[in-house]
Amino acid sequence: MDLYRNRVETYLVDDGMTKEAAMRASGKKYMLLETKKFGNAAPYKYARIDDFTGIITEGPLPEGIDKALEPYNLETI
């Protein structure tokens, strides 16, 4: 996820295409994300951060990430 360019990315094209299809079929969209992946860049963009309703993480957000996510108005679980 690239918080500053509003990009959600993956390394595998097939994975990205599957995620794009799932998002098209969904009303609410939640991203399941390990906190260590904030700031990681990958070559295939499959969504914008503001396409999501919220994010689900395994623990508290890393320092400063909560502020960087504010403009996207996401529910955080």
Beta strands, then each sheet from edge to edge (+ up, - down):
strand 1: 8-10
strand 2: 30-32
strand 3: 44-47
strand 4: 54-56
strand 5: 75-76
sheet 1: 1+ 3-
sheet 2: 2+ 4+ 5+
end
